[in-house]
Amino acid sequence: MSYTLVHNEPECKYEYHIDGHIAYITYDDRDGNMHLTHTIVPDELAGKGLAGILLKDVLDVIKAAGKKAVAECSYVVKYQEKHPELSDIFA
């Protein structure tokens, strides 16, 4: 399934808008790194693997910008551990 990633820059979020709900990852852009602080998927959208799809899209944006991701939320930490092939994108 494909979703459109929305960069909500004023609120420091990357979002998916789906069926009236918003799944998002918040970040703090500092020291040349994108610190990923929270991953939120509403209950109405849970169980579809959405958090992983969203995170992968966000990591692609970070990589394209020439930055590194820093895992600060538990979901991102677990994702990083499960995907060692993406180690080059993490600081």
PyMOL Python script that loads the backbone (N, CA, C, O; Angstrom):
from pymol import cmd

cmd.read_pdbstr("""\
ATOM      1  N   MET A   1       0.847  -1.182   0.000  1.00  0.00           N
ATOM      2  CA  MET A   1       0.000   0.000   0.000  1.00  0.00           C
ATOM      3  C   MET A   1       0.894   1.247   0.000  1.00  0.00           C
ATOM      4  O   MET A   1       1.967   1.251   0.602  1.00  0.00           O
ATOM      5  N   SER A   2       0.447   2.279  -0.667  1.00  0.00           N
ATOM      6  CA  SER A   2       1.235   3.501  -0.798  1.00  0.00           C
ATOM      7  C   SER A   2       0.488   4.674  -0.175  1.00  0.00           C
ATOM      8  O   SER A   2      -0.723   4.814  -0.343  1.00  0.00           O
ATOM      9  N   TYR A   3       1.210   5.497   0.531  1.00  0.00           N
ATOM     10  CA  TYR A   3       0.640   6.672   1.177  1.00  0.00           C
ATOM     11  C   TYR A   3       1.460   7.887   0.796  1.00  0.00           C
ATOM     12  O   TYR A   3       2.620   7.765   0.403  1.00  0.00           O
ATOM     13  N   THR A   4       0.858   9.061   0.911  1.00  0.00           N
ATOM     14  CA  THR A   4       1.560  10.307   0.608  1.00  0.00           C
ATOM     15  C   THR A   4       2.119  10.881   1.892  1.00  0.00           C
ATOM     16  O   THR A   4       1.376  11.164   2.831  1.00  0.00           O
ATOM     17  N   LEU A   5       3.430  11.052   1.931  1.00  0.00           N
ATOM     18  CA  LEU A   5       4.086  11.612   3.101  1.00  0.00           C
ATOM     19  C   LEU A   5       3.944  13.130   3.074  1.00  0.00           C
ATOM     20  O   LEU A   5       4.262  13.777   2.077  1.00  0.00           O
ATOM     21  N   VAL A   6       3.465  13.683   4.175  1.00  0.00           N
ATOM     22  CA  VAL A   6       3.284  15.127   4.315  1.00  0.00           C
ATOM     23  C   VAL A   6       4.292  15.624   5.339  1.00  0.00           C
ATOM     24  O   VAL A   6       4.380  15.086   6.442  1.00  0.00           O
ATOM     25  N   HIS A   7       5.056  16.654   4.973  1.00  0.00           N
ATOM     26  CA  HIS A   7       5.995  17.249   5.917  1.00  0.00           C
ATOM     27  C   HIS A   7       5.314  18.445   6.558  1.00  0.00           C
ATOM     28  O   HIS A   7       5.142  19.485   5.923  1.00  0.00           O
ATOM     29  N   ASN A   8       4.930  18.293   7.810  1.00  0.00           N
ATOM     30  CA  ASN A   8       4.320  19.365   8.586  1.00  0.00           C
ATOM     31  C   ASN A   8       5.457  20.080   9.314  1.00  0.00           C
ATOM     32  O   ASN A   8       5.695  19.849  10.499  1.00  0.00           O
ATOM     33  N   GLU A   9       6.141  20.937   8.597  1.00  0.00           N
ATOM     34  CA  GLU A   9       7.339  21.582   9.127  1.00  0.00           C
ATOM     35  C   GLU A   9       7.088  22.433  10.366  1.00  0.00           C
ATOM     36  O   GLU A   9       7.890  22.377  11.298  1.00  0.00           O
ATOM     37  N   PRO A  10       5.994  23.232  10.422  1.00  0.00           N
ATOM     38  CA  PRO A  10       5.766  24.044  11.628  1.00  0.00           C
ATOM     39  C   PRO A  10       5.664  23.219  12.913  1.00  0.00           C
ATOM     40  O   PRO A  10       6.038  23.686  13.988  1.00  0.00           O
ATOM     41  N   GLU A  11       5.148  21.974  12.791  1.00  0.00           N
ATOM     42  CA  GLU A  11       4.989  21.111  13.972  1.00  0.00           C
ATOM     43  C   GLU A  11       6.075  20.043  14.070  1.00  0.00           C
ATOM     44  O   GLU A  11       6.015  19.182  14.948  1.00  0.00           O
ATOM     45  N   CYS A  12       7.075  20.088  13.172  1.00  0.00           N
ATOM     46  CA  CYS A  12       8.178  19.117  13.161  1.00  0.00           C
ATOM     47  C   CYS A  12       7.654  17.681  13.126  1.00  0.00           C
ATOM     48  O   CYS A  12       8.002  16.849  13.964  1.00  0.00           O
ATOM     49  N   LYS A  13       6.798  17.417  12.122  1.00  0.00           N
ATOM     50  CA  LYS A  13       6.201  16.090  11.962  1.00  0.00           C
ATOM     51  C   LYS A  13       6.229  15.671  10.505  1.00  0.00           C
ATOM     52  O   LYS A  13       6.142  16.499   9.598  1.00  0.00           O
ATOM     53  N   TYR A  14       6.352  14.375  10.303  1.00  0.00           N
ATOM     54  CA  TYR A  14       6.078  13.758   9.016  1.00  0.00           C
ATOM     55  C   TYR A  14       4.805  12.959   9.218  1.00  0.00           C
ATOM     56  O   TYR A  14       4.692  12.195  10.176  1.00  0.00           O
ATOM     57  N   GLU A  15       3.840  13.135   8.312  1.00  0.00           N
ATOM     58  CA  GLU A  15       2.507  12.602   8.543  1.00  0.00           C
ATOM     59  C   GLU A  15       1.964  11.831   7.342  1.00  0.00           C
ATOM     60  O   GLU A  15       2.347  12.065   6.195  1.00  0.00           O
ATOM     61  N   TYR A  16       1.056  10.903   7.650  1.00  0.00           N
ATOM     62  CA  TYR A  16       0.157  10.295   6.685  1.00  0.00           C
ATOM     63  C   TYR A  16      -1.248  10.695   7.124  1.00  0.00           C
ATOM     64  O   TYR A  16      -1.590  10.566   8.299  1.00  0.00           O
ATOM     65  N   HIS A  17      -2.052  11.172   6.202  1.00  0.00           N
ATOM     66  CA  HIS A  17      -3.449  11.495   6.462  1.00  0.00           C
ATOM     67  C   HIS A  17      -4.283  10.391   5.817  1.00  0.00           C
ATOM     68  O   HIS A  17      -4.326  10.269   4.593  1.00  0.00           O
ATOM     69  N   ILE A  18      -4.944   9.587   6.654  1.00  0.00           N
ATOM     70  CA  ILE A  18      -5.669   8.416   6.159  1.00  0.00           C
ATOM     71  C   ILE A  18      -7.048   8.352   6.802  1.00  0.00           C
ATOM     72  O   ILE A  18      -7.172   8.269   8.024  1.00  0.00           O
ATOM     73  N   ASP A  19      -8.074   8.392   5.974  1.00  0.00           N
ATOM     74  CA  ASP A  19      -9.463   8.234   6.439  1.00  0.00           C
ATOM     75  C   ASP A  19      -9.792   9.119   7.639  1.00  0.00           C
ATOM     76  O   ASP A  19     -10.445   8.670   8.581  1.00  0.00           O
ATOM     77  N   GLY A  20      -9.350  10.353   7.610  1.00  0.00           N
ATOM     78  CA  GLY A  20      -9.657  11.293   8.691  1.00  0.00           C
ATOM     79  C   GLY A  20      -8.772  11.164   9.918  1.00  0.00           C
ATOM     80  O   GLY A  20      -9.024  11.814  10.933  1.00  0.00           O
ATOM     81  N   HIS A  21      -7.738  10.337   9.840  1.00  0.00           N
ATOM     82  CA  HIS A  21      -6.805  10.145  10.949  1.00  0.00           C
ATOM     83  C   HIS A  21      -5.394  10.510  10.496  1.00  0.00           C
ATOM     84  O   HIS A  21      -5.088  10.508   9.303  1.00  0.00           O
ATOM     85  N   ILE A  22      -4.554  10.819  11.458  1.00  0.00           N
ATOM     86  CA  ILE A  22      -3.171  11.182  11.128  1.00  0.00           C
ATOM     87  C   ILE A  22      -2.212  10.286  11.897  1.00  0.00           C
ATOM     88  O   ILE A  22      -2.227  10.246  13.127  1.00  0.00           O
ATOM     89  N   ALA A  23      -1.381   9.573  11.155  1.00  0.00           N
ATOM     90  CA  ALA A  23      -0.259   8.830  11.735  1.00  0.00           C
ATOM     91  C   ALA A  23       0.958   9.712  11.514  1.00  0.00           C
ATOM     92  O   ALA A  23       1.093  10.332  10.459  1.00  0.00           O
ATOM     93  N   TYR A  24       1.852   9.774  12.510  1.00  0.00           N
ATOM     94  CA  TYR A  24       2.972  10.703  12.348  1.00  0.00           C
ATOM     95  C   TYR A  24       4.208  10.302  13.139  1.00  0.00           C
ATOM     96  O   TYR A  24       4.160   9.512  14.082  1.00  0.00           O
ATOM     97  N   ILE A  25       5.315  10.887  12.704  1.00  0.00           N
ATOM     98  CA  ILE A  25       6.585  10.800  13.422  1.00  0.00           C
ATOM     99  C   ILE A  25       7.039  12.226  13.681  1.00  0.00           C
ATOM    100  O   ILE A  25       7.115  13.042  12.763  1.00  0.00           O
ATOM    101  N   THR A  26       7.338  12.517  14.936  1.00  0.00           N
ATOM    102  CA  THR A  26       7.865  13.835  15.269  1.00  0.00           C
ATOM    103  C   THR A  26       9.386  13.774  15.283  1.00  0.00           C
ATOM    104  O   THR A  26       9.984  12.719  15.491  1.00  0.00           O
ATOM    105  N   TYR A  27       9.992  14.929  15.056  1.00  0.00           N
ATOM    106  CA  TYR A  27      11.446  14.986  14.996  1.00  0.00           C
ATOM    107  C   TYR A  27      11.959  16.296  15.565  1.00  0.00           C
ATOM    108  O   TYR A  27      11.216  17.262  15.733  1.00  0.00           O
ATOM    109  N   ASP A  28      13.237  16.297  15.851  1.00  0.00           N
ATOM    110  CA  ASP A  28      13.970  17.493  16.263  1.00  0.00           C
ATOM    111  C   ASP A  28      15.217  17.537  15.388  1.00  0.00           C
ATOM    112  O   ASP A  28      16.084  16.669  15.489  1.00  0.00           O
ATOM    113  N   ASP A  29      15.302  18.537  14.539  1.00  0.00           N
ATOM    114  CA  ASP A  29      16.426  18.675  13.613  1.00  0.00           C
ATOM    115  C   ASP A  29      17.515  19.487  14.320  1.00  0.00           C
ATOM    116  O   ASP A  29      17.410  20.706  14.455  1.00  0.00           O
ATOM    117  N   ARG A  30      18.575  18.779  14.772  1.00  0.00           N
ATOM    118  CA  ARG A  30      19.661  19.485  15.457  1.00  0.00           C
ATOM    119  C   ARG A  30      20.986  18.774  15.203  1.00  0.00           C
ATOM    120  O   ARG A  30      21.036  17.561  15.005  1.00  0.00           O
ATOM    121  N   ASP A  31      22.032  19.549  15.216  1.00  0.00           N
ATOM    122  CA  ASP A  31      23.392  19.028  15.028  1.00  0.00           C
ATOM    123  C   ASP A  31      23.556  18.274  13.707  1.00  0.00           C
ATOM    124  O   ASP A  31      24.379  17.363  13.618  1.00  0.00           O
ATOM    125  N   GLY A  32      22.782  18.641  12.681  1.00  0.00           N
ATOM    126  CA  GLY A  32      22.881  17.965  11.399  1.00  0.00           C
ATOM    127  C   GLY A  32      22.220  16.604  11.372  1.00  0.00           C
ATOM    128  O   GLY A  32      22.329  15.881  10.382  1.00  0.00           O
ATOM    129  N   ASN A  33      21.535  16.245  12.447  1.00  0.00           N
ATOM    130  CA  ASN A  33      20.844  14.957  12.546  1.00  0.00           C
ATOM    131  C   ASN A  33      19.355  15.167  12.785  1.00  0.00           C
ATOM    132  O   ASN A  33      18.935  16.177  13.351  1.00  0.00           O
ATOM    133  N   MET A  34      18.579  14.205  12.347  1.00  0.00           N
ATOM    134  CA  MET A  34      17.136  14.226  12.601  1.00  0.00           C
ATOM    135  C   MET A  34      16.851  13.267  13.757  1.00  0.00           C
ATOM    136  O   MET A  34      16.905  12.048  13.592  1.00  0.00           O
ATOM    137  N   HIS A  35      16.552  13.823  14.910  1.00  0.00           N
ATOM    138  CA  HIS A  35      16.236  13.040  16.102  1.00  0.00           C
ATOM    139  C   HIS A  35      14.751  12.668  16.031  1.00  0.00           C
ATOM    140  O   HIS A  35      13.886  13.537  16.147  1.00  0.00           O
ATOM    141  N   LEU A  36      14.463  11.401  15.845  1.00  0.00           N
ATOM    142  CA  LEU A  36      13.084  10.927  15.733  1.00  0.00           C
ATOM    143  C   LEU A  36      12.569  10.633  17.135  1.00  0.00           C
ATOM    144  O   LEU A  36      13.012   9.693  17.795  1.00  0.00           O
ATOM    145  N   THR A  37      11.622  11.458  17.575  1.00  0.00           N
ATOM    146  CA  THR A  37      11.245  11.473  18.984  1.00  0.00           C
ATOM    147  C   THR A  37       9.977  10.697  19.328  1.00  0.00           C
ATOM    148  O   THR A  37       9.870  10.165  20.433  1.00  0.00           O
ATOM    149  N   HIS A  38       9.016  10.619  18.411  1.00  0.00           N
ATOM    150  CA  HIS A  38       7.770   9.893  18.691  1.00  0.00           C
ATOM    151  C   HIS A  38       7.207   9.326  17.402  1.00  0.00           C
ATOM    152  O   HIS A  38       7.259   9.970  16.354  1.00  0.00           O
ATOM    153  N   THR A  39       6.674   8.127  17.484  1.00  0.00           N
ATOM    154  CA  THR A  39       5.942   7.515  16.369  1.00  0.00           C
ATOM    155  C   THR A  39       4.536   7.223  16.875  1.00  0.00           C
ATOM    156  O   THR A  39       4.348   6.488  17.845  1.00  0.00           O
ATOM    157  N   ILE A  40       3.547   7.814  16.199  1.00  0.00           N
ATOM    158  CA  ILE A  40       2.160   7.672  16.644  1.00  0.00           C
ATOM    159  C   ILE A  40       1.293   7.165  15.498  1.00  0.00           C
ATOM    160  O   ILE A  40       1.267   7.752  14.416  1.00  0.00           O
ATOM    161  N   VAL A  41       0.588   6.073  15.749  1.00  0.00           N
ATOM    162  CA  VAL A  41      -0.403   5.544  14.813  1.00  0.00           C
ATOM    163  C   VAL A  41      -1.711   5.416  15.595  1.00  0.00           C
ATOM    164  O   VAL A  41      -1.771   4.669  16.571  1.00  0.00           O
ATOM    165  N   PRO A  42      -2.751   6.130  15.184  1.00  0.00           N
ATOM    166  CA  PRO A  42      -4.031   6.035  15.896  1.00  0.00           C
ATOM    167  C   PRO A  42      -4.561   4.594  15.901  1.00  0.00           C
ATOM    168  O   PRO A  42      -4.294   3.818  14.984  1.00  0.00           O
ATOM    169  N   ASP A  43      -5.304   4.261  16.934  1.00  0.00           N
ATOM    170  CA  ASP A  43      -5.870   2.914  17.070  1.00  0.00           C
ATOM    171  C   ASP A  43      -6.650   2.493  15.829  1.00  0.00           C
ATOM    172  O   ASP A  43      -6.639   1.322  15.450  1.00  0.00           O
ATOM    173  N   GLU A  44      -7.323   3.446  15.201  1.00  0.00           N
ATOM    174  CA  GLU A  44      -8.134   3.141  14.021  1.00  0.00           C
ATOM    175  C   GLU A  44      -7.287   2.654  12.836  1.00  0.00           C
ATOM    176  O   GLU A  44      -7.809   2.022  11.918  1.00  0.00           O
ATOM    177  N   LEU A  45      -5.994   2.946  12.859  1.00  0.00           N
ATOM    178  CA  LEU A  45      -5.103   2.561  11.762  1.00  0.00           C
ATOM    179  C   LEU A  45      -4.107   1.474  12.170  1.00  0.00           C
ATOM    180  O   LEU A  45      -3.252   1.076  11.379  1.00  0.00           O
ATOM    181  N   ALA A  46      -4.223   1.007  13.395  1.00  0.00           N
ATOM    182  CA  ALA A  46      -3.262   0.037  13.932  1.00  0.00           C
ATOM    183  C   ALA A  46      -3.396  -1.325  13.262  1.00  0.00           C
ATOM    184  O   ALA A  46      -4.444  -1.668  12.716  1.00  0.00           O
ATOM    185  N   GLY A  47      -2.310  -2.095  13.317  1.00  0.00           N
ATOM    186  CA  GLY A  47      -2.319  -3.468  12.848  1.00  0.00           C
ATOM    187  C   GLY A  47      -2.117  -3.637  11.356  1.00  0.00           C
ATOM    188  O   GLY A  47      -2.326  -4.728  10.825  1.00  0.00           O
ATOM    189  N   LYS A  48      -1.713  -2.575  10.669  1.00  0.00           N
ATOM    190  CA  LYS A  48      -1.536  -2.632   9.214  1.00  0.00           C
ATOM    191  C   LYS A  48      -0.075  -2.437   8.802  1.00  0.00           C
ATOM    192  O   LYS A  48       0.234  -2.332   7.615  1.00  0.00           O
ATOM    193  N   GLY A  49       0.821  -2.389   9.797  1.00  0.00           N
ATOM    194  CA  GLY A  49       2.233  -2.165   9.482  1.00  0.00           C
ATOM    195  C   GLY A  49       2.536  -0.727   9.109  1.00  0.00           C
ATOM    196  O   GLY A  49       3.583  -0.437   8.532  1.00  0.00           O
ATOM    197  N   LEU A  50       1.632   0.161   9.434  1.00  0.00           N
ATOM    198  CA  LEU A  50       1.741   1.552   9.023  1.00  0.00           C
ATOM    199  C   LEU A  50       2.947   2.264   9.620  1.00  0.00           C
ATOM    200  O   LEU A  50       3.582   3.072   8.942  1.00  0.00           O
ATOM    201  N   ALA A  51       3.270   1.980  10.864  1.00  0.00           N
ATOM    202  CA  ALA A  51       4.405   2.638  11.507  1.00  0.00           C
ATOM    203  C   ALA A  51       5.704   2.352  10.749  1.00  0.00           C
ATOM    204  O   ALA A  51       6.520   3.252  10.550  1.00  0.00           O
ATOM    205  N   GLY A  52       5.891   1.114  10.333  1.00  0.00           N
ATOM    206  CA  GLY A  52       7.092   0.742   9.587  1.00  0.00           C
ATOM    207  C   GLY A  52       7.152   1.397   8.221  1.00  0.00           C
ATOM    208  O   GLY A  52       8.217   1.843   7.793  1.00  0.00           O
ATOM    209  N   ILE A  53       6.019   1.461   7.530  1.00  0.00           N
ATOM    210  CA  ILE A  53       5.967   2.105   6.219  1.00  0.00           C
ATOM    211  C   ILE A  53       6.275   3.596   6.361  1.00  0.00           C
ATOM    212  O   ILE A  53       7.044   4.159   5.582  1.00  0.00           O
ATOM    213  N   LEU A  54       5.666   4.223   7.361  1.00  0.00           N
ATOM    214  CA  LEU A  54       5.909   5.645   7.621  1.00  0.00           C
ATOM    215  C   LEU A  54       7.373   5.894   7.943  1.00  0.00           C
ATOM    216  O   LEU A  54       7.985   6.810   7.393  1.00  0.00           O
ATOM    217  N   LEU A  55       7.932   5.094   8.821  1.00  0.00           N
ATOM    218  CA  LEU A  55       9.333   5.281   9.204  1.00  0.00           C
ATOM    219  C   LEU A  55      10.255   5.102   8.004  1.00  0.00           C
ATOM    220  O   LEU A  55      11.202   5.872   7.838  1.00  0.00           O
ATOM    221  N   LYS A  56       9.999   4.111   7.172  1.00  0.00           N
ATOM    222  CA  LYS A  56      10.841   3.905   5.987  1.00  0.00           C
ATOM    223  C   LYS A  56      10.797   5.127   5.076  1.00  0.00           C
ATOM    224  O   LYS A  56      11.831   5.552   4.559  1.00  0.00           O
ATOM    225  N   ASP A  57       9.607   5.694   4.874  1.00  0.00           N
ATOM    226  CA  ASP A  57       9.489   6.911   4.059  1.00  0.00           C
ATOM    227  C   ASP A  57      10.262   8.072   4.675  1.00  0.00           C
ATOM    228  O   ASP A  57      10.935   8.822   3.967  1.00  0.00           O
ATOM    229  N   VAL A  58      10.165   8.216   5.983  1.00  0.00           N
ATOM    230  CA  VAL A  58      10.888   9.294   6.671  1.00  0.00           C
ATOM    231  C   VAL A  58      12.393   9.084   6.553  1.00  0.00           C
ATOM    232  O   VAL A  58      13.132  10.041   6.317  1.00  0.00           O
ATOM    233  N   LEU A  59      12.852   7.859   6.712  1.00  0.00           N
ATOM    234  CA  LEU A  59      14.286   7.574   6.570  1.00  0.00           C
ATOM    235  C   LEU A  59      14.772   7.881   5.155  1.00  0.00           C
ATOM    236  O   LEU A  59      15.893   8.358   4.977  1.00  0.00           O
ATOM    237  N   ASP A  60      13.948   7.616   4.160  1.00  0.00           N
ATOM    238  CA  ASP A  60      14.316   7.952   2.780  1.00  0.00           C
ATOM    239  C   ASP A  60      14.491   9.459   2.603  1.00  0.00           C
ATOM    240  O   ASP A  60      15.413   9.907   1.921  1.00  0.00           O
ATOM    241  N   VAL A  61      13.608  10.233   3.215  1.00  0.00           N
ATOM    242  CA  VAL A  61      13.708  11.698   3.145  1.00  0.00           C
ATOM    243  C   VAL A  61      14.973  12.179   3.851  1.00  0.00           C
ATOM    244  O   VAL A  61      15.678  13.052   3.345  1.00  0.00           O
ATOM    245  N   ILE A  62      15.255  11.612   5.007  1.00  0.00           N
ATOM    246  CA  ILE A  62      16.450  11.994   5.773  1.00  0.00           C
ATOM    247  C   ILE A  62      17.705  11.679   4.969  1.00  0.00           C
ATOM    248  O   ILE A  62      18.616  12.504   4.885  1.00  0.00           O
ATOM    249  N   LYS A  63      17.753  10.508   4.388  1.00  0.00           N
ATOM    250  CA  LYS A  63      18.918  10.110   3.596  1.00  0.00           C
ATOM    251  C   LYS A  63      19.096  11.029   2.387  1.00  0.00           C
ATOM    252  O   LYS A  63      20.215  11.441   2.081  1.00  0.00           O
ATOM    253  N   ALA A  64      17.998  11.350   1.700  1.00  0.00           N
ATOM    254  CA  ALA A  64      18.060  12.224   0.526  1.00  0.00           C
ATOM    255  C   ALA A  64      18.556  13.624   0.889  1.00  0.00           C
ATOM    256  O   ALA A  64      19.152  14.315   0.062  1.00  0.00           O
ATOM    257  N   ALA A  65      18.303  14.034   2.132  1.00  0.00           N
ATOM    258  CA  ALA A  65      18.747  15.349   2.603  1.00  0.00           C
ATOM    259  C   ALA A  65      20.204  15.329   3.070  1.00  0.00           C
ATOM    260  O   ALA A  65      20.755  16.364   3.444  1.00  0.00           O
ATOM    261  N   GLY A  66      20.821  14.150   3.045  1.00  0.00           N
ATOM    262  CA  GLY A  66      22.212  14.033   3.474  1.00  0.00           C
ATOM    263  C   GLY A  66      22.402  14.100   4.975  1.00  0.00           C
ATOM    264  O   GLY A  66      23.476  14.450   5.464  1.00  0.00           O
ATOM    265  N   LYS A  67      21.341  13.758   5.707  1.00  0.00           N
ATOM    266  CA  LYS A  67      21.397  13.777   7.173  1.00  0.00           C
ATOM    267  C   LYS A  67      21.384  12.357   7.710  1.00  0.00           C
ATOM    268  O   LYS A  67      21.271  11.388   6.959  1.00  0.00           O
ATOM    269  N   LYS A  68      21.502  12.257   9.020  1.00  0.00           N
ATOM    270  CA  LYS A  68      21.432  10.972   9.714  1.00  0.00           C
ATOM    271  C   LYS A  68      20.244  11.003  10.676  1.00  0.00           C
ATOM    272  O   LYS A  68      19.857  12.058  11.179  1.00  0.00           O
ATOM    273  N   ALA A  69      19.683   9.833  10.915  1.00  0.00           N
ATOM    274  CA  ALA A  69      18.591   9.688  11.874  1.00  0.00           C
ATOM    275  C   ALA A  69      19.162   9.285  13.227  1.00  0.00           C
ATOM    276  O   ALA A  69      20.144   8.548  13.312  1.00  0.00           O
ATOM    277  N   VAL A  70      18.532   9.779  14.271  1.00  0.00           N
ATOM    278  CA  VAL A  70      18.871   9.391  15.633  1.00  0.00           C
ATOM    279  C   VAL A  70      17.593   8.833  16.263  1.00  0.00           C
ATOM    280  O   VAL A  70      16.584   9.532  16.363  1.00  0.00           O
ATOM    281  N   ALA A  71      17.646   7.576  16.683  1.00  0.00           N
ATOM    282  CA  ALA A  71      16.477   6.910  17.273  1.00  0.00           C
ATOM    283  C   ALA A  71      16.301   7.337  18.719  1.00  0.00           C
ATOM    284  O   ALA A  71      17.116   7.004  19.579  1.00  0.00           O
ATOM    285  N   GLU A  72      15.228   8.078  18.981  1.00  0.00           N
ATOM    286  CA  GLU A  72      14.926   8.487  20.345  1.00  0.00           C
ATOM    287  C   GLU A  72      13.597   7.929  20.837  1.00  0.00           C
ATOM    288  O   GLU A  72      13.296   8.011  22.028  1.00  0.00           O
ATOM    289  N   CYS A  73      12.811   7.372  19.949  1.00  0.00           N
ATOM    290  CA  CYS A  73      11.557   6.764  20.398  1.00  0.00           C
ATOM    291  C   CYS A  73      11.718   5.251  20.353  1.00  0.00           C
ATOM    292  O   CYS A  73      12.488   4.729  19.546  1.00  0.00           O
ATOM    293  N   SER A  74      11.006   4.556  21.205  1.00  0.00           N
ATOM    294  CA  SER A  74      11.190   3.111  21.335  1.00  0.00           C
ATOM    295  C   SER A  74      10.895   2.373  20.039  1.00  0.00           C
ATOM    296  O   SER A  74      11.568   1.389  19.730  1.00  0.00           O
ATOM    297  N   TYR A  75       9.917   2.818  19.280  1.00  0.00           N
ATOM    298  CA  TYR A  75       9.611   2.146  18.020  1.00  0.00           C
ATOM    299  C   TYR A  75      10.791   2.237  17.057  1.00  0.00           C
ATOM    300  O   TYR A  75      11.160   1.242  16.433  1.00  0.00           O
ATOM    301  N   VAL A  76      11.380   3.415  16.934  1.00  0.00           N
ATOM    302  CA  VAL A  76      12.502   3.608  16.014  1.00  0.00           C
ATOM    303  C   VAL A  76      13.716   2.806  16.486  1.00  0.00           C
ATOM    304  O   VAL A  76      14.443   2.244  15.667  1.00  0.00           O
ATOM    305  N   VAL A  77      13.935   2.751  17.781  1.00  0.00           N
ATOM    306  CA  VAL A  77      15.040   1.951  18.324  1.00  0.00           C
ATOM    307  C   VAL A  77      14.860   0.488  17.925  1.00  0.00           C
ATOM    308  O   VAL A  77      15.807  -0.142  17.453  1.00  0.00           O
ATOM    309  N   LYS A  78      13.655  -0.061  18.110  1.00  0.00           N
ATOM    310  CA  LYS A  78      13.391  -1.459  17.757  1.00  0.00           C
ATOM    311  C   LYS A  78      13.521  -1.688  16.250  1.00  0.00           C
ATOM    312  O   LYS A  78      14.050  -2.713  15.819  1.00  0.00           O
ATOM    313  N   TYR A  79      13.041  -0.743  15.458  1.00  0.00           N
ATOM    314  CA  TYR A  79      13.147  -0.848  14.008  1.00  0.00           C
ATOM    315  C   TYR A  79      14.611  -0.886  13.583  1.00  0.00           C
ATOM    316  O   TYR A  79      15.002  -1.682  12.730  1.00  0.00           O
ATOM    317  N   GLN A  80      15.404  -0.021  14.183  1.00  0.00           N
ATOM    318  CA  GLN A  80      16.842   0.035  13.878  1.00  0.00           C
ATOM    319  C   GLN A  80      17.503  -1.302  14.210  1.00  0.00           C
ATOM    320  O   GLN A  80      18.334  -1.788  13.442  1.00  0.00           O
ATOM    321  N   GLU A  81      17.146  -1.895  15.335  1.00  0.00           N
ATOM    322  CA  GLU A  81      17.715  -3.183  15.733  1.00  0.00           C
ATOM    323  C   GLU A  81      17.324  -4.300  14.764  1.00  0.00           C
ATOM    324  O   GLU A  81      18.124  -5.197  14.496  1.00  0.00           O
ATOM    325  N   LYS A  82      16.089  -4.248  14.234  1.00  0.00           N
ATOM    326  CA  LYS A  82      15.597  -5.290  13.332  1.00  0.00           C
ATOM    327  C   LYS A  82      16.094  -5.116  11.896  1.00  0.00           C
ATOM    328  O   LYS A  82      15.992  -6.040  11.089  1.00  0.00           O
ATOM    329  N   HIS A  83      16.627  -3.942  11.577  1.00  0.00           N
ATOM    330  CA  HIS A  83      17.051  -3.655  10.211  1.00  0.00           C
ATOM    331  C   HIS A  83      18.497  -3.154  10.169  1.00  0.00           C
ATOM    332  O   HIS A  83      18.743  -1.984   9.874  1.00  0.00           O
ATOM    333  N   PRO A  84      19.453  -4.043  10.466  1.00  0.00           N
ATOM    334  CA  PRO A  84      20.857  -3.631  10.461  1.00  0.00           C
ATOM    335  C   PRO A  84      21.337  -3.171   9.077  1.00  0.00           C
ATOM    336  O   PRO A  84      22.341  -2.466   8.971  1.00  0.00           O
ATOM    337  N   GLU A  85      20.625  -3.570   8.026  1.00  0.00           N
ATOM    338  CA  GLU A  85      21.001  -3.137   6.681  1.00  0.00           C
ATOM    339  C   GLU A  85      20.810  -1.630   6.483  1.00  0.00           C
ATOM    340  O   GLU A  85      21.299  -1.064   5.505  1.00  0.00           O
ATOM    341  N   LEU A  86      20.100  -0.987   7.406  1.00  0.00           N
ATOM    342  CA  LEU A  86      19.882   0.463   7.326  1.00  0.00           C
ATOM    343  C   LEU A  86      20.831   1.231   8.240  1.00  0.00           C
ATOM    344  O   LEU A  86      20.626   2.421   8.479  1.00  0.00           O
ATOM    345  N   SER A  87      21.855   0.577   8.747  1.00  0.00           N
ATOM    346  CA  SER A  87      22.744   1.212   9.723  1.00  0.00           C
ATOM    347  C   SER A  87      23.404   2.474   9.182  1.00  0.00           C
ATOM    348  O   SER A  87      23.769   3.352   9.964  1.00  0.00           O
ATOM    349  N   ASP A  88      23.567   2.588   7.870  1.00  0.00           N
ATOM    350  CA  ASP A  88      24.217   3.769   7.298  1.00  0.00           C
ATOM    351  C   ASP A  88      23.398   5.042   7.442  1.00  0.00           C
ATOM    352  O   ASP A  88      23.949   6.139   7.359  1.00  0.00           O
ATOM    353  N   ILE A  89      22.090   4.917   7.657  1.00  0.00           N
ATOM    354  CA  ILE A  89      21.238   6.106   7.789  1.00  0.00           C
ATOM    355  C   ILE A  89      21.182   6.596   9.241  1.00  0.00           C
ATOM    356  O   ILE A  89      20.798   7.738   9.496  1.00  0.00           O
ATOM    357  N   PHE A  90      21.566   5.737  10.191  1.00  0.00           N
ATOM    358  CA  PHE A  90      21.504   6.129  11.597  1.00  0.00           C
ATOM    359  C   PHE A  90      22.842   6.647  12.087  1.00  0.00           C
ATOM    360  O   PHE A  90      23.900   6.124  11.737  1.00  0.00           O
ATOM    361  N   ALA A  91      22.769   7.697  12.913  1.00  0.00           N
ATOM    362  CA  ALA A  91      23.996   8.287  13.491  1.00  0.00           C
ATOM    363  C   ALA A  91      24.498   7.402  14.613  1.00  0.00           C
ATOM    364  O   ALA A  91      25.515   7.711  15.234  1.00  0.00           O
TER     365      ALA A  91
END
""", "prot")
cmd.dss("prot")
cmd.show_as("cartoon", "prot")
cmd.util.cbc("prot")
cmd.orient("prot")
